[in-house]
Amino acid sequence: QREQLPAWFAAVKQIGNPVVSAYLQALLLTGARQNELTAVRWEDVDFQWKSMTIRDKVEGLRVIPLTPYLGALLTALPRRNAFVFSSPVSASGHLTGTHNAHVRACTVAGISMPLYGLRRSFATLCEWIEMPAGIAAQIQGHKPSGVREKHYIRRPLDLLRMWHVKIEAWI
């Protein structure tokens, strides 16, 4: 819910691990699937041209805008290995098992929400700024629906950025 955002962000920012904190915030701010974000590598983030490539389970790859706040979060992360959301103790090299940190943050914030709820929240919050549904869907990596979306509409990154920056600022 809109009114829960300040409490959630305050609790997530208090998480002792900055990588976990940034990851949870990135889940909400991008609407990405959990495993898509943990797989993001430093080579997938273009700080100069403000974009991030995500390995999408549906389309293969998708490029989304790197918004100002998210860019600042990522810039502050340690570069321990190839993964943006790295873990020095995970066999894979990237974060795993962030569920407990999310549950603790939600408890502190007085919110009950599953980790997957962050993806749903992105879609719901986009309604507040009247973001076109197709743009929110493209950022999240949903397949285009309808003939027009599938065959005619090609949205450039700058168009996605305009709306993505707007929802990030609103959140």
Residue, then its C-alpha position, 0 to 999 in steps of 0.5 A: q500500500r502507498e501509505q506503507l512505503p515509508a515504513w517499509f523503506a525505513a526498515v529495509k534501509q536498516i538491514g545490516n547487509p547493504v547488498v540485501s538492502a539494495y536487492l530488496q529495494a531493487l525488487l520493488l523499484t523494478g518489479a523484476r523477478q527475484n532470480e532475474l535480479t540476483a543474476v544481474r552482473w556488473e557487465d549488465v549495468d551501464f552507468q553511462w547510458k543508464s540501463m540494465t540488462i536483465r536475463d528474462k525467463v520469458e524473452g531471454l534478455r530485456v533492457i530496462p532503465l537504470t533510474p537515479y535512486l537505483g543507480a546510486l544504490l548499485t554504485a555503493l555496492p561492493r564489487r566482490n565478483a561478477f554479480v551486482f548482488s554478490s554474496p561472499v558465502s554463497a556457492s553461486g556467488h550471488l545472493t540467495g535466501t533473502h526471505n528472512a531479511h525481508v520478513r524481519a524488515c516487514t515485521v519492523a515496518g508492521i507489514s505482512m507481505p511475501l517477497y513476491g509481493l514486491r513485484r506485485s506492488f510495483a505493478t500496483l503502484c504504477e497505477w498511481i501515476e497512470m503509467p500505461a499498462g504496456i510500459a509497466a509490463q515491459i519493464q517487468g518482463h511480461k509478454p506483450s498481450g494483444v495484437r497491437e502490443k505484440h506486433y506494432i508497439r516498439r518502445p525505446l528505452d528513453l520512453l521507458r525511462m520517462w515513466h520508470v523515473k517518474i514511478e521511482a520518484w513517486i515511490 
